Amino acid sequence: MIAPTTVRGRSVGGTGLARTLLNLLRPHGMRWSMVLLLVLVQAASHLATPIYYKLIFDRVIWGGDAGSLASLIAGMAIVFAVMVATELTQAALCADLGMRAVARLR
């Protein structure tokens, strides 16, 4: 069995590490909830992409409805814009949270 490591007199092995991480992240709960919300929006937007491809193939290519192509492409462009915006915002929030956690450790 490996003995737990101590940092600043606290045990950081196993549950001690989880407790230390939670204490570092607790003051930033609102930001972490924003990251979680962005992950959910990001997952939904990634799931929408294949649906648009299916609609384009079914309606436009095989169905012959060229009139719906513009609206489907506009929908895909909106989904792509949402994907880019959520990924950039999530990356910025995570970077900020990481810097704050490291600054708090110092």
Backbone hydrogen bonds in HBPLUS format (Angstrom, degrees):
<---DONOR---> <-ACCEPTOR-->    atom                        ^
c    i                          cat <-CA-CA->   ^        H-A-AA   ^      H-
h    n   atom  resd res      DA  || num        DHA   H-A  angle D-A-AA Bond
n    s   type  num  typ     dist DA aas  dist angle  dist       angle   num
A0012-VAL N   A0005-THR O   2.69 MM   7  5.49 163.8  1.72 172.3 172.0     1
A0007-VAL N   A0010-ARG O   2.81 MM   3  5.24 148.6  1.90 148.7 154.5     2
A0010-ARG N   A0007-VAL O   2.96 MM   3  5.24 162.2  2.00 111.8 117.7     3
A0016-GLY N   A0013-GLY O   3.11 MM   3  5.18 149.1  2.21 133.8 125.4     4
A0018-ALA N   A0014-GLY O   3.40 MM   4  6.79 160.1  2.44 146.2 151.0     5
A0019-ARG N   A0015-THR O   2.89 MM   4  6.03 157.5  1.94 147.0 153.5     6
A0020-THR N   A0016-GLY O   2.92 MM   4  6.08 153.7  1.99 142.1 149.3     7
A0021-LEU N   A0017-LEU O   2.91 MM   4  6.16 162.9  1.94 153.4 157.6     8
A0022-LEU N   A0018-ALA O   2.92 MM   4  6.12 161.1  1.96 148.5 153.9     9
A0023-ASN N   A0019-ARG O   2.95 MM   4  6.15 151.1  2.04 143.9 151.7    10
A0024-LEU N   A0020-THR O   3.03 MM   4  6.31 145.1  2.15 143.7 153.1    11
A0025-LEU N   A0021-LEU O   2.99 MM   4  6.22 145.8  2.11 147.0 156.5    12
A0026-ARG N   A0022-LEU O   2.84 MM   4  5.73 134.0  2.06 145.2 155.3    13
A0028-HIS N   A0025-LEU O   3.03 MM   3  5.55 152.1  2.11 117.4 126.1    14
A0032-TRP N   A0028-HIS O   3.04 MM   4  6.34 158.6  2.08 154.7 161.4    15
A0033-SER N   A0029-GLY O   2.91 MM   4  6.13 147.1  2.02 143.2 152.2    16
A0034-MET N   A0030-MET O   3.02 MM   4  6.31 145.2  2.14 141.2 150.6    17
A0035-VAL N   A0031-ARG O   2.96 MM   4  6.33 150.5  2.05 146.0 154.1    18
A0036-LEU N   A0032-TRP O   2.95 MM   4  6.22 158.5  2.00 146.2 151.7    19
A0037-LEU N   A0033-SER O   2.93 MM   4  6.14 157.7  1.98 144.4 150.5    20
A0038-LEU N   A0034-MET O   2.87 MM   4  6.09 156.4  1.92 148.0 154.6    21
A0039-VAL N   A0035-VAL O   2.90 MM   4  6.16 146.6  2.01 146.5 155.9    22
A0040-LEU N   A0036-LEU O   3.11 MM   4  6.43 153.4  2.18 147.0 153.2    23
A0041-VAL N   A0037-LEU O   2.99 MM   4  6.32 158.1  2.04 150.2 156.3    24
A0042-GLN N   A0038-LEU O   2.80 MM   4  5.90 156.2  1.86 144.8 152.2    25
A0043-ALA N   A0039-VAL O   2.91 MM   4  6.10 155.3  1.97 145.1 151.5    26
A0044-ALA N   A0040-LEU O   3.01 MM   4  6.23 159.7  2.05 146.0 151.4    27
A0045-SER N   A0041-VAL O   2.93 MM   4  6.17 155.3  1.99 148.1 154.9    28
A0046-HIS N   A0042-GLN O   2.96 MM   4  6.18 149.7  2.06 146.0 154.3    29
A0047-LEU N   A0043-ALA O   3.00 MM   4  6.23 141.3  2.15 142.4 152.9    30
A0048-ALA N   A0044-ALA O   3.07 MM   4  6.30 131.3  2.32 138.3 150.7    31
A0052-TYR N   A0048-ALA O   3.11 MM   4  6.47 152.9  2.19 154.8 161.6    32
A0053-TYR N   A0049-THR O   3.11 MM   4  6.48 157.3  2.16 152.2 158.8    33
A0054-LYS N   A0050-PRO O   2.94 MM   4  6.15 158.0  1.98 145.3 150.9    34
A0055-LEU N   A0051-ILE O   2.94 MM   4  6.23 158.7  1.99 147.6 153.4    35
A0056-ILE N   A0052-TYR O   2.90 MM   4  6.13 156.4  1.95 150.3 156.6    36
A0057-PHE N   A0053-TYR O   2.95 MM   4  6.21 166.5  1.97 153.4 156.7    37
A0058-ASP N   A0054-LYS O   2.81 MM   4  5.93 170.1  1.82 156.3 159.7    38
A0059-ARG N   A0055-LEU O   2.86 MM   4  5.67 164.3  1.89 144.4 149.8    39
A0060-VAL N   A0056-ILE O   2.96 MM   4  5.24 138.5  2.13 126.8 139.4    40
A0061-ILE N   A0056-ILE O   3.21 MM   5  6.67 158.4  2.25 153.1 159.7    41
A0062-TRP N   A0057-PHE O   2.96 MM   5  6.13 167.5  1.97 166.3 169.1    42
A0063-GLY N   A0058-ASP O   3.02 MM   5  5.80 112.5  2.49 120.3 138.0    43
A0065-ASP N   A0059-ARG O   2.97 MM   6  5.64 167.4  1.99 151.4 148.1    44
A0064-GLY N   A0060-VAL O   3.21 MM   4  4.96 135.4  2.42 108.5 115.8    45
A0068-SER N   A0065-ASP O   3.42 MM   3  6.06 154.4  2.49 112.7 117.6    46
A0069-LEU N   A0066-ALA O   3.26 MM   3  5.42 160.1  2.31 105.4 111.3    47
A0072-LEU N   A0068-SER O   3.08 MM   4  6.25 155.9  2.14 149.5 156.6    48
A0073-ILE N   A0069-LEU O   2.89 MM   4  6.07 158.5  1.94 153.8 159.6    49
A0074-ALA N   A0070-ALA O   2.94 MM   4  6.10 153.9  2.00 143.8 151.4    50
A0075-GLY N   A0071-SER O   2.94 MM   4  6.12 151.9  2.02 140.7 148.2    51
A0076-MET N   A0072-LEU O   2.94 MM   4  6.22 153.4  2.02 143.9 151.1    52
A0077-ALA N   A0073-ILE O   2.90 MM   4  6.13 150.4  1.99 145.2 153.5    53
A0078-ILE N   A0074-ALA O   2.99 MM   4  6.27 151.6  2.08 145.9 153.0    54
A0079-VAL N   A0075-GLY O   2.97 MM   4  6.24 160.5  2.01 148.4 153.7    55
A0080-PHE N   A0076-MET O   2.85 MM   4  6.06 156.6  1.91 146.3 153.1    56
A0081-ALA N   A0077-ALA O   2.91 MM   4  6.13 155.2  1.97 144.2 150.8    57
A0082-VAL N   A0078-ILE O   2.94 MM   4  6.20 155.1  2.00 150.0 156.7    58
A0083-MET N   A0079-VAL O   2.90 MM   4  6.16 155.3  1.96 147.7 154.8    59
A0084-VAL N   A0080-PHE O   2.96 MM   4  6.24 162.8  1.99 153.6 157.1    60
A0085-ALA N   A0081-ALA O   2.97 MM   4  6.09 167.1  1.98 148.9 152.9    61
A0086-THR N   A0082-VAL O   2.92 MM   4  6.02 166.7  1.94 152.0 155.7    62
A0087-GLU N   A0083-MET O   3.01 MM   4  6.09 160.0  2.05 147.1 153.1    63
A0088-LEU N   A0084-VAL O   2.98 MM   4  6.13 163.8  2.00 153.0 157.1    64
A0089-THR N   A0085-ALA O   2.98 MM   4  6.06 163.0  2.01 147.7 153.0    65
A0090-GLN N   A0086-THR O   2.85 MM   4  5.85 159.8  1.89 145.7 152.0    66
A0091-ALA N   A0087-GLU O   2.97 MM   4  6.06 157.8  2.02 142.9 148.9    67
A0092-ALA N   A0088-LEU O   3.00 MM   4  6.19 158.5  2.05 146.3 152.0    68
A0093-LEU N   A0089-THR O   2.92 MM   4  6.14 161.3  1.96 150.9 156.0    69
A0094-CYS N   A0090-GLN O   2.91 MM   4  6.06 164.6  1.93 151.9 156.2    70
A0095-ALA N   A0091-ALA O   2.97 MM   4  6.07 157.2  2.02 145.6 151.9    71
A0096-ASP N   A0092-ALA O   2.97 MM   4  6.13 158.7  2.01 146.5 152.4    72
A0097-LEU N   A0093-LEU O   2.87 MM   4  6.09 159.7  1.91 150.5 156.4    73
A0098-GLY N   A0094-CYS O   2.90 MM   4  6.05 155.0  1.96 144.7 151.7    74
A0099-MET N   A0095-ALA O   2.95 MM   4  6.20 159.5  1.99 149.1 154.3    75
A0100-ARG N   A0096-ASP O   2.94 MM   4  6.16 156.8  1.99 148.2 154.8    76
A0101-ALA N   A0097-LEU O   2.94 MM   4  6.12 155.0  2.00 146.6 153.2    77
A0102-VAL N   A0098-GLY O   2.98 MM   4  6.20 161.7  2.02 150.4 155.2    78
A0103-ALA N   A0099-MET O   2.88 MM   4  6.00 157.3  1.93 145.7 152.6    79
A0104-ARG N   A0100-ARG O   2.94 MM   4  6.09 146.0  2.06 140.1 149.1    80
A0105-LEU N   A0101-ALA O   3.07 MM   4  6.34 138.1  2.25 138.7 149.6    81
A0105-LEU N   A0102-VAL O   3.12 MM   3  5.04 125.3  2.43  92.4 106.7    82
A0106-ARG N   A0102-VAL O   3.25 MM   4  6.57 139.9  2.42 142.9 152.5    83
